[in-house]
Amino acid sequence: MWLYTVLRFAVFLGVWGLLWLVRVPGLLGALIAMILSVPLSFVLLRKPRERMAANLQQRIEARRARDRDLDDKLSGGESAT
């Protein structure tokens, strides 16, 4: 997840840097860069975003499985050792 976040910041800073090079003032350039970096990140960072989403889905499924196992043990579904 950190990699995707860093890449999103890199896209924003890259767009902001390009706007700075064409002499767009600082705060206005940052606002425009923020608006433009969202769709650019969506297109340019598709694979890292998909990997991050798959990783999060695996973690959610593993946590649900652990919760089900714990619920079974606490309800007496399995014998505790």
N, C-alpha and C positions, 0 to 999 in steps of 0.2 A: 504494500500500500504506500510505503514511503517513496518508492521509486516513481510511482504514478504521480504523487503529489509534487515531487521535485520536477518531473517532466512538465507538469502543468505550469509551475512557476517559470520554468525555462521558456515555455512558449509565450507566456505573458511578457517576460522580460525581453525576449527577442522582438516581439511586436512593438513594445514600448521603445526599445533601442532603435528600431527602424523609423518609428515616428519621430524620435528625437533627431535622427539624422536628416530628416526632411523638415526640421525646424518647427515641429508642433510643440507648443508650450507644455511644460511639465505636467500639471494636473489634468489638463485637457487630453494630453497624450496618454496619461495613465488611464483615464476613463475610456478613451477610444480603444486602447490596448486591452482593457478588461472585457469590453464588449466583443471585440474581434477574437480574443483568445479562446472564448468558449466554443464557438463553432469550429475553429481551427483545431483545438484539442480533441474535439469529438471525432474529427476526421483523421488527424495525424496520429493520435494516440489510441487508435482502436484496439490494436493487439495488446498493449499493456493493460488497457481497461478491461478487456475480456479475461486476461489472466488474473487480474485482481478480483474480478467478479467471481470467477471459478474458485479461486482460493477462499474467498469469503463464504461461498456456498458450501464448500467442503467443511469449513470450520463450523458453520451453522448445523449441518447434518451430523457432524461428530458430537457436538454439544447436545443435540436432541437425543441422539442414541445414548449418551451417558446419562441424560436425565431420565429416559425411559428405563434404563437398567437400574438406576437408583430408586425410582418409583416402584419397580418390581421387587427389589430387595426389601424396601421399607414396608410394602404391603404384604410381604410374606410369600410372594410368588416363587421365590427361590430360597433355598435353605442357606442361611448365613453360615460361613465357616469361620 
